[in-house]
Amino acid sequence: MSGRRIAAVVVLLALIAGAGGIIWHTSSVPKSSGLQVVAAENFWGNIASQLGGPYVHVTSIITNPNADPHLYESDAQDAAGIAAAKVVIVNGVGYDDFMGRLLGASTNPGRQVITAQAILGVADGANPHLWYNIPKVPEVANRITDAYIAADPTHRTAYQHNLVVFDQSLQPLLQTINQIKQQYGGTPVAYTEPVPGYLLSAAGLNVETPEGFAKSIEDGDDPSPADTSTMDALMTNKSVKVLLYNAQTVSPVTERVKALAAQAGIPVIGVTETLPANATTYQSWQADQLRELENALAQTK
C-alpha cells in the first residue's frame, strides 16, 4: 500500500447532518509547525486531526480504502514518520502489529504511544475493529487529548475545547444507535466478517453468523463445510433480516453469500474497515453506514 495522506488543517468543520452549528477551535498556525502525530489507520488519524486542530500535523499510515489493512507491510517512510512523532496512535488487538516493529526501530523517550486496545481493556484475540464501538470512542479521544496537552501544554485550552466539540459531534450517532435498538432490538442479522460487530451489539441486533465462518473469512481462509452450510442456510431460509459484508475484502465465498442474500430478498450492506475516499470525517462515515443499516431494517417491518 503506497498511498499516503496528510490530514488537512481543521479550520471550520461542518459536522454530520443533525449536529451542525458547532465550531472547532481555529488558528493561523501553519500545520507543518504543529505537533507531529502518526496514526496507524486513517480513522484514528481523522479523529486525531479533529482533536488537535491546527496545532497538530497528523500522518495516517493506512489510508488506501481499496486495500486489506491486515496485509499491510510498512516501509522506510513509515519508520521515519514514527521516529519523528511525539504522539503515535495504535489500534492494537493484532490489527496493526507492524506498528510494534516500527516503534521498536527508533528510540524517542518523549514519544507517547496511545493504544486503543489498552485504553478500552480489550483482550488479545477479541474483535479488533474497535473504532466501530462508537460509545467507547470518546475514551480513546480523551487519552489522545491528554497526550496532546502533555506534549504541548501551551494549547491546553484549545485541545480541551476540541475534545468537547468532538464528543458532542458523536451524539447524533449515539442517538441513531439507540433508535435502532428501540425499534429493531433483537432482530437477527449476519455479517461476513466482524467488522461492524461492536456497532451491531450496541444497537441490540443479534448476529447469527457462525463464529468460525467469520473468523475464517477475516483470516483469509476458507470456512469449514459445516460453517459454510450454516451460513448459506441463513440466507436461503431468510433467517436473518440484513447481511453486512466487508466491502474491502471480497472472495468467492463472500460473493456467494451476498448472491444468496440478494436472491432471498435480504438487504445487503457493504461496510469498510478504513475511512473511504468520499468520507470527510469519521462521523460522516459512520453516519452514512448507520443510516443505511436503519433503512435496511425498516424494509423488514
N, C-alpha and C positions, 0 to 999 in steps of 0.2 A: 504494500500500500504506500504510494509515494506522495499522495496529496497532503498538503499542509495548509492550515488556515489560521491566521492570526485574528483573534476576535476584535471586532471594530469597537471604536470608542463609544461608550454609552453616554449619550447626551440627553435625548428625550426618548423614553421607551414607552410606546403605547402598549398597554397590557392587553391580554386576551379579551375577547368580547365579554362585556358584562363587568369588567373590572377597570374600566378606563378612568381617566382623571387623576391618576397617581403619577407624581413626577419624581424621577430619580435625582439624586444629588449630582450636580453638574460642575464642571470646571474647565478652564482652558489649558490645564496641564497637558503637555504632549504625552501621548500614550507611550512612546518609546522610553520616556524617562521614569515610567512608573515601576512599581514593584513587580519583579519578574516572577510569573506564576506558570507552572506547567500542569496540565490536567491530562490524565491518561486517555480520557474519552471526551468527545465534544459536548456531551450533555452536561457533564460536570464542569467542563470549561465554560459553557454558556452561563451556567449558574454562577460560576466564579467571576465571570466578567460583569454580570449584573451586580454582584455584591461589592465588587471593587470599584466599578465605575471608571472614571478617567485616571484613577490613581494606580491602576494595575495594568500590566501587559500580560495577557493570557495566551498561551500557546496550547492547543489541543493536539495530541499525538494522533489518535484515531479519529479521522474526520470523513473518510470515504463512505458515503451511505450505501454504496453498492458492494462493499467488501464484507467478509466474515471476520468480525473482531477476534474470534477465537483463533484465527490463523495468522494473526499479525506478527511480523518479525521486525524488531527495532533496528535502527541503523545509527551511523555516526552523528547525524544531525539531531536525532533524539537525545543521544548521550550528551552532546554539547549543551542542549537546552536544559537538561536536568542538572548538569554541573553548575550552570549559572543561576538556577532558580532559587528563590528564597522560600517559596511555598510550592509544594508538589501535592497533587490530589490524585489518589489511587482509589479504585473501586474495591479491589480485593475479592475474596472468595474464589480465587483461581481464575478470575475473568481476565486479569491483566498481569499475569505472572512476569511478563517481560519487564515490568517496572522495577521489580526487585533486582534484576540484573543491572538495569540502568543506574539505579540508586547506588548499588554496590560498586559501580565502576568509578565513582568520584567521591571525594571527601569534601564535605561542606558543613562544618559544625553549626553554622547559623541557619541551615535549611530545616524547614518544618514540613513533615510529611503527614498529610491528612488522609486517613484510610476509612472509607465509609463502612467497611465491614466491622472494624473495631469500634467505631462510634455507635453503630446500631446493635452491637453484640451478636452478630450473626456467626453461626458456627461454620467451620470448613465443611464443604460438601453441600451446603444449602443452595437454594436458588440464588445465583449471583446477580440477577438483574435488579439491584437494589434501588435504582432510580425510578422504577415503577411502583415503589412503595411511597406514593405521594404523601400520605400522612406523616411519614418519617423523614422526608427530605429536609424539613426545617432543622432537624437536629444536625444534619451534615452542614447545612448553610450556617448555622450558628458557630460551629467549630471552624469553618473557613474564615468567618468574620473574626473570631478570636485570633487566628493566625495572622490575619492582616494587621490587626491592632498591635500585636506583639512585634511584628516586623516593621511597622510604620505607625507608631503611636501619634504622630502629628495629625493624621487624618482620622483619628478615632471617631469623631462625631459623624463624619461622612459615612464611614463604614457601618456604624450603628444605625444610621438613618436608612441606608440601603437595605440592611437586613430587615428592618421593619416593613419597608416597602415590598421586599421580596415575599415575606410571609403573608402580607395582605394579598399579594397577587395570586397566591395559591388558593385563596378562599373559594373562587368560582369552581375550581377543580374539585375541591372537597365537597362543595355543595352538590355538584353533579354526581359524585360518587355516592353520596348519601341518598340522593333522589333515586338512583338506580337500585340501591339496597332496599329502600322503602317500597318501590314499585315491583321489583323483579327479584328480590332476595330469594335464594333457594332454587333459582332457575338453573337447570343443567346446561353446561356449555363444555366445549372441548378446545384444546389447542394442540398444535403440532409440536411446539416447544414451550417451556415455561417462561417465555419472555414476559408476558403480561400477568404472570401468576400472582404477584403481590397486589396488583390492581384488582384482579378478579376477586381475590379474597376480601379486600377492603370493601368491595361492592356487594359482598354476600352471595356471590354466584358459586355454584357447585361445579367444580371441574371433574369431568368423568374420564378424561384421557388416562389410559393405563400409565402408571409411573415409568414402567420400563420402556414404553414406546417413546415418551417424551425425552427420556434420558438418552436413548439410543440416537434419536434424531439430533439432539444437542451435541452429542459426541461425534457425530458424523458416521455412525454405524447403522446397519440395517436392523430394525426391530425384530424380535423373535416372531416366529409364525403365530404364536398364541396372542401376543400383543397386537400384531397386525390384524388378526382376525377380529379381536375385540374392538379395535379402533374402527375398522371397516363397518362392523355391525352398528356402532353408534350412529354412523351416517345413514346406512341403508334402512335401519329401523326407526330413524328420526328420533333417537333417544336424547339428542341434545338440540338446543334451540339456535345456537350460534357456534361457528367454528372460527377460531383465530389462528392465523399462521404467521410464521416469521418470514416476512417478505424479502429479507436479505439473504436467506439461505434456503434455497429450494432444492428438492431432489425428486427422483421418480416416485418415491414413497409419498412425500407430502403432496405432490401434484395429483396423485391418485386419490388421496383422501379429499383434497379440495374438489376434485371432479365428482366424487361420490356425494359430497355435501351439496354441491350445486344440483345434481340430479335429483336429490331428495328435497330440494327447495329450502335448504338450510342456509341462512345468510352467512357469507364468508367475509372475514375482515382481515386485512393484512396489517401487521404491526411491525415496527422496526426496532432494532437494538440501539442504533445511533440516531442522532438528530438528522432528519432528512434535509436535503439541499434547499427545499422550499419552505422550511420552518425557520422563523426568525428568532424564536425563543423556545426554551424548554416548555414554558407554559402553553404557548400556542400549539406546539406539537402534541402535548398530552391532551389538550382541549379538543383538538380535531379527532383524536382516537377515541376519546370518551364519547364525543358526540356521535361518532359512527357506531359505537357499541350500543348506545342508548337507542338509536334509531333502529338497529337490527333487532334489539329486544322488543321494541314496540311492534315489530312485524309478527311477533309470536303471540300477541294478545288475541 
